[in-house]
Amino acid sequence: MFPIRNQTRECTDTHKIQHFLENAQIGFLGLSSEDVPYVVPLNFVWLNDAIYFHGSGAGRKGDYIESNPLACFTVSASYGTITSPIPALTDTAYMSVIIEGSLLSVTNINEATEAMQNMLNKYVPGYYDRPLGKSHLERYVSPLGSKTFIYKLPAAYVTAKEKEIMSDHMFYEGRTIHTERA
């Protein structure tokens, strides 16, 4: 684990981190195989101190995971630009979290079903009129002919950074240095 260099931006509020991860829509999975990096955007769910996502067992992502299960998962959100009369002090309001660990394939059907049900609840809440059946996960094959795998990244390390919104200094269309001084 690498410590956060700018400790004034470090977020240690576990409730804020938890809420952020539960509500963020897209995360970026970072993998490496034979010194070749690969980063892919994914839908995900944060559950039981782990990132869960699904994907095909065939393809680049699966090959990289099989070759090297060490991974990081980055989630971030920009809340806008913070203005300053001094250009070098113009900044961004944001939150970001990095989870590091070793990926596991979820083979327990109950755990896999729970993870996928949580993803459905997150991305399409209320859309389905009944819970996801275990048989769906056991039998589903994609249109490309591959079985869906559920992966889990247990959080060995979690680091978070943020720069909070400064309401009086947020940029909006039409705001200029001259309106700053008015």
Helices and strands as residue ranges (DSSP letters): G 7-9, H 14-23, E 27-33, E 36-42, E 45-47, E 50-56, H 60-67, E 70-82, G 87-89, E 91-102, E 104-105, H 109-123, H 134-139, E 148-154, E 157-163, G 167-169, H 177-181
